[in-house]
Amino acid sequence: MEDLIKLSNFYHQGNTLSYNFRLESLKKLQLAILNNEEAIYDALFSDLKKSKEESWSSETGQILEEIKFAIKHLHRWMKPEKVSTGLLSFPSKGRIYKDPLGVVLIIAPWNYPLQLIMVPLVGAIAAGNCVVLKPSESAPATEKLILKIIKETFDEEYVKVVTGDGAEVVNSMMSNFRFDHIFYTGSAHVGKEIYKLAAKDLIPVTMELGGKSPCIVESDAIIKVAARRIVLGKFLNAGQTCIAPDYVLVHSSKKEELLKEVASAIEQFYTGQPQTSYDYGKIINQKRFQTLIGFLEEGNIYFGGKSSEDSLYIEPTIITDVSMENSIMKEEIFGPILPVISFETTEEAMDIVRQNKNPLAFYLFTENKNTETEWLQQIRFGGGCINNCLLHFANKSMPFGGVGYSGFGAYHGKFTFNVFSHCKSVLKSATWPDPGFKYPSFKGKLKWLKKVIG
């Protein structure tokens, strides 16, 4: 509690407000990430068996790109925005100021344990906040490294890392200290509990959750390309990606072709022995492993299905003949198991998608513009791709976030800066002229008021 008060005092002393302070803080974080590159590779391999290339492309590189983008645009983001004022307040000037929120809490998950804590941190620093970071204890090597990097880079009165059991630590902090914003990435179940804690003190929150993200393959899709991109999106990080294609709906006329091409792509990307593949990871822990093994029993295995509990390995697996009543089609899979379901009409496919509302991501493979428009208009989702998977996440110019059950609030690039800022509107009026018709009595002035206000 005393440590959190120190952050509050540091913020209220105005230490974080200047452009130079924020810029130097971003540069310090950038240098710290670069200086710990090898340590990051080691930690991510220990926790998730990520290769250096995967660690760079999905974690370290994403963070550095975010920092670079923020450094480049910080001055413009901080600059008050001019807005028109209208006749009613003439002569006046309008400005929108971007104020920091104060002391914010960022809670990260285990699947991308570095990126999903550092990218929000970049925006929080850029916006001028003091920050408390809660990395996931389920990725212990990365948690330890995050603590080391932040301690060596920032004063604990400015950015502080809190470790330990998330349920216990977060509950304790929020019960004894009012944060000015909470940014949470993780499961909907935990998100609801954090939301409850925040509600009692009216703390604003950003929730980046998950859900069952569908992938639709229409009859006119280029199947070979679709298969390769689905496999890359699904089995990256051994399927432990919140925006991975959760299941595939394929037009019945293309089902067999797609199944063969997906199986071929798996063998091409991860060899005939994915367990020893340089490019294929492991399941985070035994609890998650057992959940995934249970899913394998809920359909027919078309390809894969091998596993080893000792090495937390589950082979990239394609499963067919699943029922919408099974848990595999009601819960987010979050692992290397891909259900493939056929459909006859777009309406039938849409009915299936709507059984799991508001997916975080949505993927559509089609060459038909009208089909594309129909899906985009009919299905509500956080974000997604046409003829690709995952890559919308990497675009700093596009907001990333969920909707409804998959979360609320969006970030990346300027949108992260906005999440951690308050837009303060200020109207500055001249003291002359000061026409009398703006003051009571208003009797007989209706026609003039209509001209000014209407």
N, C-alpha and C positions, 0 to 999 in steps of 0.2 A: 504493500500500500504506500509506504513512504517513497519507494522508487517511482511509483506512478505520479505521485505529487511532485516529485522533482522534474519529471517531464512536463507537467502542467506549468510549473514555475518557469522552466526554460522557455516554453512557448510564450507565456504571457510577458516575459521580459523583451519580446520582440526579436529574439535572436535569429529566427528562421525567415523573417519577412523580406530581406533584401534579395535582389537578383543575384548578386555576387555570392552570397552564402549558399543559395540553392544550386547555383552553377558549380561551385567548388565541391559541394556535397555529391552531386552527380558524377563529377570527374573522379572523386575519391572512390566511389562505388565502382565505377568503370575500371579503374586501376586495380582494385581489390579482386574483381572477378578475373581479370587477365593474369594477375600474379598467382592466382590459385587454380589455374586451368587444370594442371595435372591432378591436384587434390580433388577437384570436382569430378574428373573422370573416375578416380578411384572410389569416391563415395557413391556415385551413381551406379557403378558396376557392383559394388558391395550390396547395395539395397535392391537393385532391380536388374542386374546383369546387363546394363546398357553398354553398348560399344562406344568408343570415343566419338565416332561419327554421329551416332544417334544422339549422344549426350550434347554434342555441339549443335546439331540441327534443331533439336526439340527443346533444349534447355539453355545452355550457355550462349549460343548465338542469338537466340530470341531475346535474352536479357540485354546483351550488348547492343543489339539493334534498337531496342526500346530506349536505352540510355542515349545512344547517338541521336535518335529522333528527338528526344526531349531536350537535349543540349542545343540542337539546331533551332528549335522552335520556342524555347523557353521565354525569351524576351517578348515575342509576339503574344504568347499565351497570357503573360502577366499584364500586358498593356491594357488599360481600361478601354472598353469598347464604346465607341460613340453611337448613339441612337437618336432618332428624330424625336421631337417633343410635341409637335402639334400646336394649333392656334390657342388652345385653352391656357397653356402656360407661357405663351410668348411674352417677352423674349427670354428664352431659357436654353440651357444645354443639358443633354442627358448622357450619363455615363453608366456603364455596368462594370463594377470592380470585382475582380476574382479574389475573394478572401480565403485564406486557409481555414480549415474547420477547427483545428486545435490538436488534440491528442487522439490518434486513430489506432485501431486494432486491426491487424491483418492476420487471418487464420488460414493456414494452407493445408492441402491434402498431401497424401504420400505418393501419388502416381507420377506427378512431375514436381518433386519436392523442392527443387531449387527455383525453377521458372515461375511457379505459381505463387511464390512468396516474393520474389524479387521484382517481377513486372509490376505488381501493384505498389511495391515500395518505391519504384522509380516515380510513379505518378504522385504518390504522397509527398515525397521529397520535393518534386518540382512545384507542387502546390503550396509548399511552405509549412507542412505539418510536422509535429513530433510523432514518432511511430513506435508501437509495440508490435513485435513479430512473434507469432506462435507457429513454429514449424511442426510438422507431423512427427510424433514419436514413433510412428510405424516405419519410418525411414531413418533409423538411428544414425547411420554414418553421415548422411546429409544434414541431419539436425545438428550434429556435433560440429560439422564444418560451417554451417550457417552461423552458429554461435561464435566460432573463432573469427570468421570474416568480419562480422558486425562489431565485435569487441575491439578488433584491431583497427577498424576504420572510423568508427564514430564514438563520440562521447555517449555514455549510457543515459545521460539526461536528454539526449536527442533521439537516438534510435536504440531500442532495447529489445533483446531476445529473451523470451520466457519459454522454458522447456518443461517437460513432464507430461503426465497424463492429461490429454486435452479436456476431457469432461470435468475433471477436478480443477485444473488450473484456470480455465476460462470462466467457469462458474464462480470461483473465488474472486477473480479480478472484477467481474461484472457486478458482483454483489457488493463490492466495496469501493468501486470507482466508476464515475460516469465518463465513458469515452464519448468523443464527439462524432465518431462514425465507426462502424464495424464492417469490414470487408471479409466475407467468408466464402471459401471455395470448398465444396465437399458434397456429402450426401444430403438428400432432402430431409432425412430423419434427424440428423444432427442440426441441420439448418433450422428446423422448426423449433428446436430447443433454444438455440441462440436467439432466434427471433422473439421468443417469449421473454427471455431475459432482457432483451433490448427494449421491448415494448413498455415495461414498467417504468422506465426512465425516458421514454420517447427518444431513444437513440436511433438515428437513421442507419439503415443497413443496406449493403449491397450483397446479394445472394447469387453466387454462381454455382448452380446445382447440376443435375445430370438428367437422366431419363432415357427412354428407349428411342434412340435416333434412327429413323428408318432410311433405307436406301432402296430407291425404286429403279428398276431396270425395265424400261418400256420395250415394246416389240421392235422399234426402229433403232435401238441403241447399238453402238459399235461394241460388240460383246468382248472382243479381245482386250480392247482398251479399258472397258468398264471393269473387267475382271482384275486386271493388273492394279488399277487404282483402288478398287475395293480391298484387295489383299493388302496393299500398302497401308491404307487407312485403318483397316480392322486389326492387323496383327503387329503394328508398331507398338512397342512397349508391351508386347505379349497381350494385346487387347485391352490394356488397362489405361484407356484414354476416354475421357468423358464425352468427347465428340466423335468417337469411333462409330462406324456403321454398326448398329446393334443387331439388326437383322436385315435381310434382303427380300424384297418383294419383286419377283420377276415374272414377266408375261409368260404364260404357259408354253407359248411357241418357242421361247428362247431358254427355257429352264435347263434342259439337258446340255445345251451348248455352254451356258454360263457355268454350270457345275464343273464341266470338264476343264474349262479355261481357268476357273478359280483354283482348282486342284493343281493344274499345271503351273500356275503362277506361284503357288506356295512352294512347290518343289524347286522352281527356278530361283526364288528369292532366298529360301532357307535350307536348300539341299534336301536330300532324302533323310537326313538325320538332324532335324531342327534342334534337338537337345544339345548338340555340340556346335551348332551354327554360331559364327561370330556375330551375326545380326539378329539373333533371337534371344529375348530376355526370359525372366522367370516371374512366377507369381510372388506377390509381396510377402505372404505369410501362410501358415497352415490353415487358419480359419477361412481365408479367402479361397484357398485351394480346395477345401472340402465343399464349399458352396458350389464351386464350378464343377467339381466331379459329380455332384448331384444333378446338375443341368444335363450332363451327358446321358443320363438315363431317361430323358424325357422325349426322345425321338430316335430316329435311325441315323447312325453315323455313316455318312457317305464317304468321308475322307478323314484320316487322322484318328484321334481318340486316345492315343497312347499317353501315359502319364507316369510320373515318378514323384511320390510325396517327399522322398529324401532330398531331392534337388529342386522341389517346388516347380516341377516342369509339367506343363500340359501342351501336347502337340497342337499346332494349328489345326482346327477341326471344323468340318462342314457337317451340319446336321439337317436332316429333312424330316418331313412327316410329323411336325410338332403341332400341338393343339394350342389354340389361343387361351385355353383354360389352364395350361401348364404354367408353372412358375417362371419358366424360361421366357415366356411371352408376357409376363406381368411385371417382372423385375428387370432392372438394368443388369445386363450380363457382366460387363466390366471384366472381360477375359477373352481368351482366344478361341471362342466358340461362335460360329456363324450359322444361325438358322437361315435356311433358304426356303421360301414359300412361294408358290405360284399363284397367279391370278388371271382371270379372263378379261375383266374390264377395269378401266380406271376407277369407276365408281366402287367396285369391289375392293380394290386396293386402298382407296381412301377410307372406306369403312374400317378396314383393319388398322390403319394408321391412327384413326380417331379413337380407337380403344385405349390408347396410351397418349393422352392429351399433351400438347405443348412440348414436343421434344426440343432438346437443346440444339440439335443439329438436324438437317434434312439434306439428303442427297438424291439427285435425280439424274438418270442417264437417258437422254432422248435427243433426237435430231430434229424434233418437231417443235416449232415455236409455239403453236397453239396448245400443245400438250404441256409445255413448260409453263405457259401463262395460266392454264387451268390449275395446275398443282400449286403454283405460287399464290394464287388467289384463294384457293380453298383450304389450304393447310396453314395453321398458325405455328410458327417455330422460331427459335432464337436466331439462327443464321444457318447458312449452308452453301452448297455448291451445285452447279449444273455441270454434269460430265466430269466431276472430280470429287475428291474427298479431303477434308481437313484444312485445305489451304486457305480458306477464308479466315482462319484463326491467325495466320501469319501476316495479314495485311494491316499495317499500322494505321491506315487511313479509314478502316472500317471498324465500327464498334462491334465488340464481341460480348455477348451475354444471352441470357435466357429470357423466357416469357412464361408467365403463369407458373405451372408446376416445375419448370426448369430454372426458375430464378427470376431476378429482376435487377436492373441496373446493368450498364455496359461499360467496358473499358478497352484499353489499348490506345497508344498514342495520345492525342489530345483528349480523348474520351476518359482516360485514366486521370488526367489533370482535372477534368471537370468533375469527376466523381468525388475527388477530395477537395473541392472548392465550393464556396458559397457565392452565388451571383448576387452582389449587392447593388441595387439600383439607386442612383443619386441624381436628383434634379437640381441644377443650380440656376437660379433666376436672377436676372438683372433687377435693380431697384428702380429703374426708369426706362421707359415710361410705365405708368401705373394707372391705366384707365379705370374710371369709376364704374363702368358698366359691369365689371367683374364682382362688385360688392353689393350687398343688400342696400336698398330694397330691390328685389328682382321683378316686382310688379311691372308689367308692360314690356319686359325685355325678352319674352319667349322667342320671338322671331330671331333675335340676335343670338340667343343661346343655341337655337337650332342650327344656325349657320356655323357657330364655333364648335359645337359638340357633335352635331349630326354628321 
